Amino acid sequence: MGFDRFLQALMPTDKKFYSFFEESAQLIIKGSDELNKLSAASPADREGVYRRIEELEHECDNVTHKVYDELNKTFVTPFDREDIHMLASELDDIMDFMDESSKRCLLYKLEKIPEPMTQLIEILHKSVGEISRGISLLRHTNRFKELRQALLKVHEYENEADTVYEQTLAKMFDEEKDAILVIKLKDIYGSLERATDKCEAVANVLETILIKHA
């Protein structure tokens, strides 16, 4: 057992980090719920969806800064400091890419949300749900088996999103004649796919924590 791990075993640790991560996860769930509304929203209503996601993104930023501030003043942490920092950053990135996706749907004035975009949003929504479940299990060391199952689902959803993204781009480049529309759609698809990638990045950090502390 390393000296840091020995200290962690003997001394109380700051439990605020779990609450901060759970707060971030809930904000991301709310952001994903809003993003899910885009498919049914009229072009006029999309601004309202974007504004709500933008507000949630600001709230998520604030929670991330709380994590960093707490990290700077806490001597003994519930798990490794670099993992805490990385987890906070990757969670924040999920919200950033959701915010970016909704903003571009608004700015590019899409007449309708294409079916592949709806698919990517739905996959992201499911992945975010598993991330939230994984975060809620983090403080319960006796439930690490459930956490591992949630992480496996996140990896599956990331692979599914990759397939939809790649097949959609291939079909769009082959069939779509409007070059400007291709550029717009590719940009939005890319943001959604990167949001799903960030879910997997969060899963990777959680897996690292699991391996170290299981």
N, C-alpha and C positions, 0 to 999 in steps of 0.2 A: 504494500500500500504506500503510495507516495505521500509526502508530507502534507500537501494541500488536501488530499483525500482524508488523511488522518485528522486534520483540523476540522473538516466538514463533519466527520463522525462524532467529534467531541463538542462542537459549538453549535448554538442555534443559528439558523440561516434565515435570511430575509425572504419571507413568503410573498412579498408584494409582487415579485416578478411573475408568479403564476397568474395573479389577478390581472396584471397588465397584459399578459399574452392572451388571456381569455377575453379581455376587453377588446383588444385588436381583432381577434377572431370574430367576435360578434359584430363589430363594425364592418368587417369584410363580408360577412354573411348578408348584412343589410345592403351593402353595395351590390352584391351579386343578385339579390332579390330585385333591386332597382334595375340592374342591367337586363334582367329577364323580362322586364316590361317593355323593352325597346321594340320587340317584334310586333306587339299589338298597338304600340303608340303611333299616333299620327305624327307627321313631320312637325306639326305645331306643338304637339305635346312632348316632343323629345327634349326640348330645352328644360322642362320641369324635371325630367328624369336626370339629365346631366347635372342640373343645379343640386339635386339631392345627393348625387354621387360625389360631386365636388365638395359638399359640406362634410360628408363622411370621410373623404380623403383628408381633409384638414384635421378632423378629429383623430384620425388614425396617426397622422404626423405628430400630433400632440402626445399621444400615448407612447409613441416611439421615443420622443424626447424625454418623457418621464422615465422610461427604461434606462436610457443613457445616463440621466442625472442620478438615478438610484444606483446604477452600477459604479459611478464615480465615488460614491460616498459609502458603499457597502464593503466591508472587509471580507466576510464569508458569504458566499453565494450558494444557492441550492444546487447549481451545477456550474461547469467551467465558464469563466467570464467571456471567453471568445465565442462560446456557443450561445450565450445569452445575447451578445451583441449581434451575432449573425442571424439568430432567429428573429429578433426585432426588426432587423433590416430587411430580411426576405419577406416577412409578413407585410411590411410597409410597401414593398415593391408590388405585391399582388394588387393592393388597392390603387397604386399609381398607374398600373397598366389598365385596370378597369376604368379608371378616370380618363385615361388617354383614349381608350376605345370609344366611350360614350361621347367624349368631346369631339372626336373626329366624325362620328355619325352625325352630329349636329352641324359641324362646320362644313362638311362635304355635301350637306343637303340631299341625302339619299332619298329617293322617292319611296322606296320600300326596303325593308331588311331582307336580304336574300336568305334562302333556306340554309345554306352552309354556315352563314353567320349565326343564325338561330341555333344550329347544332353546336357550334363552338361555345356559344353562351351557355347552353344547357350542360355541356360537358364541364365547363368551368364551374358552373353552379354546383354540380355534384362533387367536384374535386374540393371546392371550398368547404362543402359540408363535411367531408372527411377530415380536412385540415382542422376545422373547428372541433370535431369529435376528438382528434388526436391531441389537440392542445388541452382540452378538458381532462384528458386522461393523464397528462404529464405529471401532475402532482400525486398520482396514485401509483406507487411503485408495484403494488400487487395486481395491477391491471395492464401491465406492459404487453401481455399477449394480445389484448384488444387493441392497444396502440399499434402494434405491429400489423394487425389486420387492416386498420385504417390506412396505414402508410402504403400497404400493398395496393389498396384500391386507388390511391392517389397516383401511383406509378402506372396503373392500368389506364386511368383517365388521361394521363399525359400522352401515353402511346396512342390512345384513341384520337386525341386532339391533333397529334402529329399527322395521323393518317388522313383525317378530314382536311386539314390545312394543305397538305401536299397534293391530294387528289383534286381539291378545289382549285388550287393555283394552276395545275396542269390543264384542267378542263377550261378554266377561264382564259388562259393564254391561247388555247386552241380554238375557242369558239367566240369569245367576245371581241367585237370589232371596234368598240369605243375605247380607245387607248386611255383617255382621261379617267373613265370609269374603272378601268383595270387598275390604274395607279391608286385611285381612292380605295377600292375594295381591298387591294393587297395590303395597303397600309393598316386598315382596320383589322383584317384577318391576322396580320402580324402582331398587333397589340394584344388581341385575344389569345393567340397562341403563346405569346410570351407570358401572359398572366398565368396560363396553365403550367408553363415551364417553372414559374416562380412557386406555384403550389408544390411541384416536385422538389424544388430547392428547399422549401420549408420541411417537406417530408424527409429529405436527406439530413437536415440538421437534427430533426427529432430522432432519426435513426441513429445518428452519432451519439446523442445523449442517451438513448436507450442502451446502446452497446456499452457505454462507459459505466452506466449505473444499474444495469439489470442484475 
